[in-house]
Amino acid sequence: VSLVDQASSKSQLVLPGSIQAVTEAPVLARASGYIRKRYVDIGDRVKEGQILAEIDAVEFDQSIAQGKASADQARSALEQANANLQQGKTNAEMARYTYERWNALVQKGAVSRQDADTYKSTYEASTQNVDSLEKAVNAARSNVGVAEANLARTRDLQAYLKVKAPFAGVITQRNIDVGALATDGT
């Protein structure tokens, strides 16, 4: 005689099957260079945005140094253009005073009209020179903007030296050119 008993709640059922990632993507570097440091390996779980590797690219450091030098050079050229403009304005003001004095002397008959006309043309040439110098200042200001934009672009590109996971998952492959990241949907 046997007693009827409740079966244990822990039972095991073995079924045939296979596991396949919901999403699989190669993770490629957007910058070329040598791998400086690898932070993960095959089988590691990673979070979205986690740094997988760092790339050593000497040309980026050199490009940033060159960009800084170009920006500094453009700023110096702007300072020089502003100084030239101030000098040109001072010269034009002096030419105006001289012309006005000689013109007053012509009215009194103390000097010839020819001399006054010479000083008038000097004054007019000085004012045109000031206009030209103002345009040179604007061009130098634009050059500063271009140099700073190029430097910012190079710095933005430098962010690509850190290879990051596009989504959470498991590293499934590793080689020099490509890594692969897979997720099971969690």
C-alpha atoms as an extended CHARMM CRD file, in Angstrom:
* protein
*
       186  EXT
         1         1  VAL       CA              0.0000000000        0.0000000000        0.0000000000  PROA      1               0.0000000000
         2         2  SER       CA              1.3420000000        3.3900000000       -0.8320000000  PROA      2               0.0000000000
         3         3  LEU       CA              0.2210000000        6.8060000000        0.2670000000  PROA      3               0.0000000000
         4         4  VAL       CA             -0.5530000000        9.5130000000       -2.2380000000  PROA      4               0.0000000000
         5         5  ASP       CA              1.6580000000       12.5010000000       -1.8000000000  PROA      5               0.0000000000
         6         6  GLN       CA              2.0090000000       15.9280000000       -3.4630000000  PROA      6               0.0000000000
         7         7  ALA       CA              4.9110000000       16.1600000000       -5.9260000000  PROA      7               0.0000000000
         8         8  SER       CA              7.7450000000       18.5130000000       -5.1690000000  PROA      8               0.0000000000
         9         9  SER       CA              7.4390000000       22.0040000000       -6.6050000000  PROA      9               0.0000000000
        10        10  LYS       CA             10.9230000000       21.7490000000       -8.0380000000  PROA      10              0.0000000000
        11        11  SER       CA             10.8340000000       19.7970000000      -11.2220000000  PROA      11              0.0000000000
        12        12  GLN       CA             13.1380000000       20.0620000000      -14.1840000000  PROA      12              0.0000000000
        13        13  LEU       CA             12.0810000000       20.0120000000      -17.7860000000  PROA      13              0.0000000000
        14        14  VAL       CA             14.7610000000       19.7780000000      -20.4770000000  PROA      14              0.0000000000
        15        15  LEU       CA             13.7990000000       20.9220000000      -23.9710000000  PROA      15              0.0000000000
        16        16  PRO       CA             15.9480000000       21.2550000000      -27.1000000000  PROA      16              0.0000000000
        17        17  GLY       CA             16.5680000000       24.8300000000      -28.3310000000  PROA      17              0.0000000000
        18        18  SER       CA             19.0770000000       27.4970000000      -29.1930000000  PROA      18              0.0000000000
        19        19  ILE       CA             19.7220000000       31.0510000000      -28.0190000000  PROA      19              0.0000000000
        20        20  GLN       CA             20.0470000000       33.8780000000      -30.4740000000  PROA      20              0.0000000000
        21        21  ALA       CA             20.5660000000       37.5890000000      -29.8170000000  PROA      21              0.0000000000
        22        22  VAL       CA             17.6770000000       39.9490000000      -30.4430000000  PROA      22              0.0000000000
        23        23  THR       CA             20.0740000000       42.5450000000      -31.8070000000  PROA      23              0.0000000000
        24        24  GLU       CA             23.6460000000       42.1640000000      -32.9090000000  PROA      24              0.0000000000
        25        25  ALA       CA             25.8150000000       44.9930000000      -34.1400000000  PROA      25              0.0000000000
        26        26  PRO       CA             29.4620000000       45.4570000000      -35.0310000000  PROA      26              0.0000000000
        27        27  VAL       CA             31.0850000000       48.1960000000      -32.9860000000  PROA      27              0.0000000000
        28        28  LEU       CA             33.5360000000       50.1060000000      -35.1260000000  PROA      28              0.0000000000
        29        29  ALA       CA             35.8100000000       52.9670000000      -34.2070000000  PROA      29              0.0000000000
        30        30  ARG       CA             35.1670000000       56.2440000000      -36.0380000000  PROA      30              0.0000000000
        31        31  ALA       CA             38.8080000000       57.2400000000      -35.6520000000  PROA      31              0.0000000000
        32        32  SER       CA             41.8550000000       55.4040000000      -36.8670000000  PROA      32              0.0000000000
        33        33  GLY       CA             44.8350000000       54.6570000000      -34.6880000000  PROA      33              0.0000000000
        34        34  TYR       CA             46.1330000000       52.0500000000      -32.2830000000  PROA      34              0.0000000000
        35        35  ILE       CA             44.1790000000       50.5880000000      -29.3970000000  PROA      35              0.0000000000
        36        36  ARG       CA             45.5380000000       52.2690000000      -26.2780000000  PROA      36              0.0000000000
        37        37  LYS       CA             43.3830000000       50.3960000000      -23.7880000000  PROA      37              0.0000000000
        38        38  ARG       CA             40.6570000000       47.7640000000      -23.9690000000  PROA      38              0.0000000000
        39        39  TYR       CA             38.1870000000       47.7710000000      -21.0840000000  PROA      39              0.0000000000
        40        40  VAL       CA             36.0410000000       44.7450000000      -21.9780000000  PROA      40              0.0000000000
        41        41  ASP       CA             36.4910000000       41.2830000000      -23.4410000000  PROA      41              0.0000000000
        42        42  ILE       CA             34.3220000000       38.5240000000      -24.9250000000  PROA      42              0.0000000000
        43        43  GLY       CA             31.4860000000       37.5670000000      -22.5990000000  PROA      43              0.0000000000
        44        44  ASP       CA             31.4830000000       40.8230000000      -20.6220000000  PROA      44              0.0000000000
        45        45  ARG       CA             28.1360000000       42.5190000000      -20.0330000000  PROA      45              0.0000000000
        46        46  VAL       CA             28.1600000000       46.2120000000      -20.8910000000  PROA      46              0.0000000000
        47        47  LYS       CA             25.7820000000       49.1040000000      -20.4010000000  PROA      47              0.0000000000
        48        48  GLU       CA             24.7200000000       51.5600000000      -23.0850000000  PROA      48              0.0000000000
        49        49  GLY       CA             27.3600000000       54.2730000000      -23.4670000000  PROA      49              0.0000000000
        50        50  GLN       CA             30.0150000000       52.3180000000      -21.5570000000  PROA      50              0.0000000000
        51        51  ILE       CA             33.5430000000       52.8540000000      -22.8790000000  PROA      51              0.0000000000
        52        52  LEU       CA             34.7590000000       49.6690000000      -24.5510000000  PROA      52              0.0000000000
        53        53  ALA       CA             38.1820000000       50.8420000000      -25.7060000000  PROA      53              0.0000000000
        54        54  GLU       CA             40.3650000000       53.8970000000      -26.1840000000  PROA      54              0.0000000000
        55        55  ILE       CA             42.2490000000       54.6150000000      -29.3730000000  PROA      55              0.0000000000
        56        56  ASP       CA             45.6520000000       56.2740000000      -29.4510000000  PROA      56              0.0000000000
        57        57  ALA       CA             45.8120000000       58.6530000000      -32.4180000000  PROA      57              0.0000000000
        58        58  VAL       CA             48.7880000000       60.9970000000      -32.3280000000  PROA      58              0.0000000000
        59        59  GLU       CA             47.4850000000       62.9660000000      -35.3080000000  PROA      59              0.0000000000
        60        60  PHE       CA             44.5480000000       64.2470000000      -33.2210000000  PROA      60              0.0000000000
        61        61  ASP       CA             46.8900000000       65.6880000000      -30.6130000000  PROA      61              0.0000000000
        62        62  GLN       CA             48.9140000000       67.3020000000      -33.3920000000  PROA      62              0.0000000000
        63        63  SER       CA             45.7450000000       68.6160000000      -35.0720000000  PROA      63              0.0000000000
        64        64  ILE       CA             44.5940000000       70.1830000000      -31.8170000000  PROA      64              0.0000000000
        65        65  ALA       CA             47.9860000000       71.8200000000      -31.2760000000  PROA      65              0.0000000000
        66        66  GLN       CA             47.8940000000       73.1220000000      -34.8460000000  PROA      66              0.0000000000
        67        67  GLY       CA             44.3080000000       74.3410000000      -34.3690000000  PROA      67              0.0000000000
        68        68  LYS       CA             45.2470000000       76.1970000000      -31.1830000000  PROA      68              0.0000000000
        69        69  ALA       CA             48.2040000000       77.8030000000      -32.9540000000  PROA      69              0.0000000000
        70        70  SER       CA             46.0060000000       78.8360000000      -35.9020000000  PROA      70              0.0000000000
        71        71  ALA       CA             43.4050000000       80.3160000000      -33.5550000000  PROA      71              0.0000000000
        72        72  ASP       CA             46.1000000000       82.2210000000      -31.6440000000  PROA      72              0.0000000000
        73        73  GLN       CA             47.5790000000       83.4680000000      -34.9100000000  PROA      73              0.0000000000
        74        74  ALA       CA             44.1460000000       84.6180000000      -36.1130000000  PROA      74              0.0000000000
        75        75  ARG       CA             43.4970000000       86.4280000000      -32.8050000000  PROA      75              0.0000000000
        76        76  SER       CA             46.8930000000       88.1560000000      -33.0930000000  PROA      76              0.0000000000
        77        77  ALA       CA             46.0790000000       89.2230000000      -36.6440000000  PROA      77              0.0000000000
        78        78  LEU       CA             42.7730000000       90.6440000000      -35.3750000000  PROA      78              0.0000000000
        79        79  GLU       CA             44.5810000000       92.6140000000      -32.6600000000  PROA      79              0.0000000000
        80        80  GLN       CA             46.9960000000       93.9530000000      -35.2630000000  PROA      80              0.0000000000
        81        81  ALA       CA             44.1310000000       94.8830000000      -37.5910000000  PROA      81              0.0000000000
        82        82  ASN       CA             42.3900000000       96.7230000000      -34.7310000000  PROA      82              0.0000000000
        83        83  ALA       CA             45.6250000000       98.5870000000      -33.9230000000  PROA      83              0.0000000000
        84        84  ASN       CA             46.0240000000       99.5360000000      -37.6030000000  PROA      84              0.0000000000
        85        85  LEU       CA             42.4260000000      100.7600000000      -37.6450000000  PROA      85              0.0000000000
        86        86  GLN       CA             42.9920000000      102.9360000000      -34.5930000000  PROA      86              0.0000000000
        87        87  GLN       CA             46.1480000000      104.3680000000      -36.1600000000  PROA      87              0.0000000000
        88        88  GLY       CA             44.2720000000      104.9750000000      -39.4140000000  PROA      88              0.0000000000
        89        89  LYS       CA             41.4860000000      106.8050000000      -37.5610000000  PROA      89              0.0000000000
        90        90  THR       CA             44.0360000000      108.9620000000      -35.7660000000  PROA      90              0.0000000000
        91        91  ASN       CA             45.7780000000      109.7530000000      -39.0630000000  PROA      91              0.0000000000
        92        92  ALA       CA             42.4440000000      110.6000000000      -40.7020000000  PROA      92              0.0000000000
        93        93  GLU       CA             41.5230000000      112.8860000000      -37.8190000000  PROA      93              0.0000000000
        94        94  MET       CA             44.8670000000      114.6710000000      -38.0910000000  PROA      94              0.0000000000
        95        95  ALA       CA             44.4140000000      114.9930000000      -41.8580000000  PROA      95              0.0000000000
        96        96  ARG       CA             40.9570000000      116.5120000000      -41.2690000000  PROA      96              0.0000000000
        97        97  TYR       CA             42.3440000000      119.0850000000      -38.8140000000  PROA      97              0.0000000000
        98        98  THR       CA             45.1540000000      119.9830000000      -41.2080000000  PROA      98              0.0000000000
        99        99  TYR       CA             42.7390000000      120.3570000000      -44.1320000000  PROA      99              0.0000000000
       100       100  GLU       CA             40.3570000000      122.5180000000      -42.0900000000  PROA      100             0.0000000000
       101       101  ARG       CA             43.2400000000      124.7890000000      -41.0060000000  PROA      101             0.0000000000
       102       102  TRP       CA             44.5800000000      125.1700000000      -44.5430000000  PROA      102             0.0000000000
       103       103  ASN       CA             41.0940000000      125.7300000000      -45.8960000000  PROA      103             0.0000000000
       104       104  ALA       CA             40.6150000000      128.5450000000      -43.3530000000  PROA      104             0.0000000000
       105       105  LEU       CA             43.9210000000      130.0440000000      -44.4670000000  PROA      105             0.0000000000
       106       106  VAL       CA             42.7860000000      129.9080000000      -48.1230000000  PROA      106             0.0000000000
       107       107  GLN       CA             39.6500000000      131.8720000000      -47.1600000000  PROA      107             0.0000000000
       108       108  LYS       CA             41.9170000000      134.5860000000      -45.7320000000  PROA      108             0.0000000000
       109       109  GLY       CA             44.1470000000      134.4870000000      -48.8040000000  PROA      109             0.0000000000
       110       110  ALA       CA             47.2270000000      133.4720000000      -46.7900000000  PROA      110             0.0000000000
       111       111  VAL       CA             47.9860000000      130.2790000000      -48.7720000000  PROA      111             0.0000000000
       112       112  SER       CA             47.2830000000      128.9740000000      -52.2520000000  PROA      112             0.0000000000
       113       113  ARG       CA             44.2310000000      126.9010000000      -53.1500000000  PROA      113             0.0000000000
       114       114  GLN       CA             46.5980000000      124.2040000000      -54.4500000000  PROA      114             0.0000000000
       115       115  ASP       CA             48.0080000000      123.5890000000      -50.9650000000  PROA      115             0.0000000000
       116       116  ALA       CA             44.5400000000      123.3230000000      -49.4380000000  PROA      116             0.0000000000
       117       117  ASP       CA             43.4690000000      120.9020000000      -52.2000000000  PROA      117             0.0000000000
       118       118  THR       CA             46.5140000000      118.7400000000      -51.4560000000  PROA      118             0.0000000000
       119       119  TYR       CA             45.5250000000      118.4980000000      -47.7960000000  PROA      119             0.0000000000
       120       120  LYS       CA             41.9020000000      117.8290000000      -48.7680000000  PROA      120             0.0000000000
       121       121  SER       CA             42.9720000000      114.8450000000      -50.9090000000  PROA      121             0.0000000000
       122       122  THR       CA             45.1640000000      113.6000000000      -48.0780000000  PROA      122             0.0000000000
       123       123  TYR       CA             42.1500000000      113.7720000000      -45.7470000000  PROA      123             0.0000000000
       124       124  GLU       CA             39.8850000000      111.9680000000      -48.2400000000  PROA      124             0.0000000000
       125       125  ALA       CA             42.5190000000      109.2730000000      -48.8080000000  PROA      125             0.0000000000
       126       126  SER       CA             42.8030000000      108.8310000000      -45.0340000000  PROA      126             0.0000000000
       127       127  THR       CA             39.0520000000      108.3260000000      -44.6390000000  PROA      127             0.0000000000
       128       128  GLN       CA             39.0740000000      105.7610000000      -47.4460000000  PROA      128             0.0000000000
       129       129  ASN       CA             41.9970000000      104.0530000000      -45.7430000000  PROA      129             0.0000000000
       130       130  VAL       CA             39.9150000000      103.8550000000      -42.5380000000  PROA      130             0.0000000000
       131       131  ASP       CA             37.1180000000      102.1480000000      -44.4940000000  PROA      131             0.0000000000
       132       132  SER       CA             39.6400000000       99.6600000000      -45.8610000000  PROA      132             0.0000000000
       133       133  LEU       CA             41.0610000000       99.0330000000      -42.3860000000  PROA      133             0.0000000000
       134       134  GLU       CA             37.5520000000       98.4090000000      -41.0120000000  PROA      134             0.0000000000
       135       135  LYS       CA             37.0690000000       95.7540000000      -43.6880000000  PROA      135             0.0000000000
       136       136  ALA       CA             40.4170000000       94.2260000000      -42.7340000000  PROA      136             0.0000000000
       137       137  VAL       CA             39.2420000000       94.0470000000      -39.1080000000  PROA      137             0.0000000000
       138       138  ASN       CA             36.0350000000       92.2830000000      -40.2140000000  PROA      138             0.0000000000
       139       139  ALA       CA             38.0450000000       89.8200000000      -42.2890000000  PROA      139             0.0000000000
       140       140  ALA       CA             40.4010000000       89.1540000000      -39.3630000000  PROA      140             0.0000000000
       141       141  ARG       CA             37.3880000000       88.6380000000      -37.0770000000  PROA      141             0.0000000000
       142       142  SER       CA             36.0000000000       86.1060000000      -39.5560000000  PROA      142             0.0000000000
       143       143  ASN       CA             39.3560000000       84.3220000000      -39.6620000000  PROA      143             0.0000000000
       144       144  VAL       CA             39.2540000000       84.0060000000      -35.8680000000  PROA      144             0.0000000000
       145       145  GLY       CA             35.7960000000       82.4360000000      -36.1470000000  PROA      145             0.0000000000
       146       146  VAL       CA             36.9770000000       79.9700000000      -38.7750000000  PROA      146             0.0000000000
       147       147  ALA       CA             40.0620000000       78.9970000000      -36.7630000000  PROA      147             0.0000000000
       148       148  GLU       CA             38.0140000000       78.5010000000      -33.5900000000  PROA      148             0.0000000000
       149       149  ALA       CA             35.4080000000       76.4500000000      -35.4770000000  PROA      149             0.0000000000
       150       150  ASN       CA             38.1310000000       74.2020000000      -36.9160000000  PROA      150             0.0000000000
       151       151  LEU       CA             39.6060000000       73.7300000000      -33.4490000000  PROA      151             0.0000000000
       152       152  ALA       CA             36.1760000000       72.8600000000      -32.0250000000  PROA      152             0.0000000000
       153       153  ARG       CA             35.5780000000       70.3600000000      -34.8550000000  PROA      153             0.0000000000
       154       154  THR       CA             38.9090000000       68.6690000000      -34.1400000000  PROA      154             0.0000000000
       155       155  ARG       CA             38.0740000000       68.5060000000      -30.4340000000  PROA      155             0.0000000000
       156       156  ASP       CA             34.6820000000       66.9900000000      -31.2770000000  PROA      156             0.0000000000
       157       157  LEU       CA             36.3830000000       64.3700000000      -33.4390000000  PROA      157             0.0000000000
       158       158  GLN       CA             38.6860000000       63.5750000000      -30.5370000000  PROA      158             0.0000000000
       159       159  ALA       CA             35.6310000000       62.2330000000      -28.6710000000  PROA      159             0.0000000000
       160       160  TYR       CA             35.6000000000       59.3720000000      -31.1850000000  PROA      160             0.0000000000
       161       161  LEU       CA             38.8340000000       58.0910000000      -29.7050000000  PROA      161             0.0000000000
       162       162  LYS       CA             36.6440000000       56.4650000000      -27.0430000000  PROA      162             0.0000000000
       163       163  VAL       CA             34.6730000000       53.5480000000      -28.4650000000  PROA      163             0.0000000000
       164       164  LYS       CA             31.3510000000       53.2690000000      -26.6340000000  PROA      164             0.0000000000
       165       165  ALA       CA             28.6450000000       50.6020000000      -26.5330000000  PROA      165             0.0000000000
       166       166  PRO       CA             25.6220000000       51.6850000000      -28.5960000000  PROA      166             0.0000000000
       167       167  PHE       CA             23.3020000000       49.6290000000      -26.3650000000  PROA      167             0.0000000000
       168       168  ALA       CA             23.4460000000       47.3000000000      -23.3660000000  PROA      168             0.0000000000
       169       169  GLY       CA             24.4320000000       43.7240000000      -24.0950000000  PROA      169             0.0000000000
       170       170  VAL       CA             27.2170000000       41.1540000000      -24.1460000000  PROA      170             0.0000000000
       171       171  ILE       CA             30.4870000000       41.3420000000      -26.0640000000  PROA      171             0.0000000000
       172       172  THR       CA             30.4800000000       38.4090000000      -28.4960000000  PROA      172             0.0000000000
       173       173  GLN       CA             33.5400000000       39.0110000000      -30.6320000000  PROA      173             0.0000000000
       174       174  ARG       CA             36.8680000000       40.8070000000      -30.5020000000  PROA      174             0.0000000000
       175       175  ASN       CA             39.4730000000       41.5070000000      -33.1150000000  PROA      175             0.0000000000
       176       176  ILE       CA             41.6150000000       44.3970000000      -34.2780000000  PROA      176             0.0000000000
       177       177  ASP       CA             39.1050000000       45.9660000000      -36.6550000000  PROA      177             0.0000000000
       178       178  VAL       CA             35.7100000000       45.0000000000      -35.3080000000  PROA      178             0.0000000000
       179       179  GLY       CA             34.0440000000       44.1180000000      -32.0570000000  PROA      179             0.0000000000
       180       180  ALA       CA             30.4940000000       42.8010000000      -31.8410000000  PROA      180             0.0000000000
       181       181  LEU       CA             27.9010000000       43.5110000000      -29.2150000000  PROA      181             0.0000000000
       182       182  ALA       CA             24.7670000000       41.4280000000      -28.7780000000  PROA      182             0.0000000000
       183       183  THR       CA             21.7520000000       41.9780000000      -26.5720000000  PROA      183             0.0000000000
       184       184  ASP       CA             19.1590000000       39.5590000000      -25.3480000000  PROA      184             0.0000000000
       185       185  GLY       CA             16.5970000000       42.3360000000      -25.1160000000  PROA      185             0.0000000000
       186       186  THR       CA             17.1890000000       43.0700000000      -21.4280000000  PROA      186             0.0000000000
